[in-house]
């Protein structure tokens, strides 16, 4: 009698040890950093969902959202104040709730790489961007705060002396679901009658603009230190208070570390194309 042992890994890989066949070898994530003006690829790589993200996925798949949540939120650890009671009749462009959070934003930091570009740190399952390494996307003077329109995009607001820090940013486009064969054509209803492999992933686009990140460095250690080397997708839910949008119970879904991208050039932007496979 022959016994086969099959390993299931990260939702996306089945490996038969007898036949050494990988049935689905796509990475759990694929991320591309590029210059949106020139199209130059700055980085291309992959990582996996971190522990806090695994917690969220497990709760959704097995309908256990009411279980006690012990993983701390960035709202608490960054000292972002509770915004207060929700506006009556508030409506949102997402179905996220406290018991059913969604991936709604991202954040950036500086703990993904050492001083040398080759010193990219490995992302462990219990990784996150450390609170002290998070870079606010915007850091305006309190006397010149963001407009109401900008505050629809920049979230995680905290007063910081004479400044206002905005730690979170929404995506530059709505997440898009792709279900396709490996040649890029959409799957059909005969998916079980074909031997073609197919893939399921969500594409999100994140934009670091020429307005982002630099204000904080200018106000603290100087523009010469302006850099970014890690990014995380974030999940949580929205609340509207006094007509303003707030992101609550914010935790990391993923963490990607890459070589230092310096933001000294005030005209530089970075587009991040993020593919999450399932």
N, C-alpha and C positions, 0 to 999 in steps of 0.2 A: 504493500500500500504506500503510495506516494502522498506525502503531506506538503502542501504549499503554504508558504507564509507570505501574506500580502501586507505591505505597509501603506497606510494612508497618511499623507503628510500635507499639512497646510491647505486642505480643501482641494488641492489642485494636482497632486502627483500620486499615482498608484504604481508601486514597483513590485513586480513579481520576481522573487529572488531566484526561482528556478530558471525562468526564461530571460531574466535580466532585461525586461522590456519596460520602458517608461511610457505609459499610455497618455499622459498629459504633462508635458515638461515645461509649460510656461512658468515664468516667475510669478510670485505672488503679487509683486508690484513691478512696474516699469516706469521710470521717471526720466524725463528729458528736460534739461535746462538749456534754453537757447536765447540768443539775442533777437528780440522781435523785429529789430530794424534791419539787421543784416542776414538773419537766418542762421548764423553761426551756432553750432552745437557746442555748448560749454561743458556739459556733462551728460552722461547717459548711464544709468545703472538701475539697480533694483534693491529692495529690502523686503522685510515682512511686517505684517501687522504686529504691533507691540502688545504687551499684556493687557493694558487698559482697553485697547481696541478689541482684543479677543473676548474680554468680559462683555462688551457691548454686543458683539455678534452672537455669543452663546446665549445671552438673555433673549435676543430676538428670535433665534431659531427654535428655542425650546420654551418660549412663552413664560419666562420666569422674571419679568421685569420688576415684580414686586419684591424680589429678594433684597436683603439689606446690602447697600452699596458702601464699601469701605475704602475704595480707591479715592484719594483726595482730588479735589478739583483745582484747576488753575485759578479760578475765581477766588478761592480761599487763600491759596499759597502766594498769589501775587497781591493780595490785599484789595481786590476789586470789590467795592461796596455793593451790597444788595440794592437794587434800584427802587424797591418799594412795590406797592400794589399795582397790578395790571390795569390798564385803561379799560373801562367798560366797553364791550363790543369790539375789542381789538381783533384784527384779522391778520393772517400771515400767509406767505407764499410757500409754506412748508407744513407738513402734518406732524412735526416734531413736538413732543410733549415731555414733561418731566419723567414719565414712565416709559416713554418711547423716543429717546433722543436720536438725532440724525447727524450725519457728517455735514457740517454747514460752513466751516471756515478753516483757516490755517494760521500758523504762526512760524516765526523764524528765530534763530538763535546763533550762538557762537561757540557751542561746546561740541561741535561735530568733527573738529580737525585741530591739529596742533599748529605751531607757527610755520612749519614747512608744509607745502601742498601735498606731500606724499603721506603725511601723518593723519590719515582719515581714520577715525575711531570706529570700531565695529559696533553695530547696533544689537544689543542684547534684547531678549524678550521683555525684560523689566526696564527697558530704557525709556527715557523721555527727555525733552529739553528741560534742563534744570531751571527752576524759576529765576535764579540769579543770572542765567545766560540768555533769557528771553530778551529780544530786542523789540521795543515798541515800533510799530510801523510808522506811526505819526507821534510827534512830541512837540506840539505847538505851545507857545506861551498861553497861559490861561486868559490873558487879555486879548488873544487872537485865536480863539478856539475854532474847531472845524465847523463848517456850515451844516445845516440840517441834512442836506443832500449827502454830504460826505459821511455823516454819521450813520447813514444807511449801509455804508461799505465798511467803515472802520468801527470795531467793537472792542469790548474789554476796556472800558474807560475808567481811568483812575487819576485823581488829582495827585500831583507829585511836586510839592512846593509851588514854584512859579509856573510850572508846566502841567500839561495834561497828557498822560500816556494812553495810547490806544494799542493794545497788545494783539488783537485778533483782526483778521481781514477776511471778508467774504470772497467767494470765487469770482473770477471775471466772466464766467459763463455758467449756465446751468449744467449740472452733471448729466452725462449722456450714457445710456446703456447700449453696449454692443454685444450682439450674439451672432457670431459669424464663424465660417470655416476658416482654416488657417491661411487660405489664399485671399481672404478678405471679403468673400461673398457672403451675403446674409444666409443664415440657416433657413431651411424650408421644413414643412411638416413631415417630410420623409427622413428626418434626421436619424431615426432609428433603423432605417433601411440602407444607410450608406456607411462605408467604412471610413469616411473622412473624419478626421478629428475636428472638433470645433472648440471655440473659446468664448467665455462670457466675462466681460470686464466693463467697468465704469470709467469713463474718461472725465477728469476734472481739469480745468485750466486755472492756474493761479498766476497772478501778475504782481511782480515787484516793480513799481514804477520809479521814475526819477524823483518823485516826492517822498518815497518810502525810505525808512531806516536811518537816513542821514541826520535828521534833526536831532535825534538822541545823541549821536556821537559828537556832533557839533557843540551841543550843550554840555557835554560831560568831558570826554577825553580827547576830542579833536577829530576832524574829518579824516585825518591820516589813518585812524584806526577803524574806519568804517568798513565792515565786512560782514559776510553771512556765510555759514557753512553747514547749516542744518535746517530742516523744515519738517513740520508735522501737520497732518490733517487733524482737525479737531471735531469732536461731536458734542452736542448739547441741545438746547432748545431756546427759542426766542421768548422774550417778554417785552411788551410795549408799555412804556410808562411816560406820561406827559408827552405823548407823540413821538418819543425816541425809542429806538430799538436796542435791546440788550441781549447778550448771549449768556445763558446761565448753565451751571453744572458742566463746565467745559473740561474735557479730558482728551488726551491724545489717542488717535486711532493708529497712526503710523509715525515713524521717525526715519528720515533719510539724512545721512551724513555725506558730505562731499567736500572737495578741496575748496579752500578759501576763495570766495568771490569778493573782491574788493570793490567797494561802492564809492571810491574817492571821486571818480568821474561823475559829476552831477547830472550828466545826460544819459547815464547808463540805466537800462531797464532789463529785467530778466523775466521771461515767460517760462513757467513750469507746467509741463504737460504730464499729468499723473494718471497712470493706468493701474487700477486695482483689480486683480483677477480673482475669480471665485470658482 
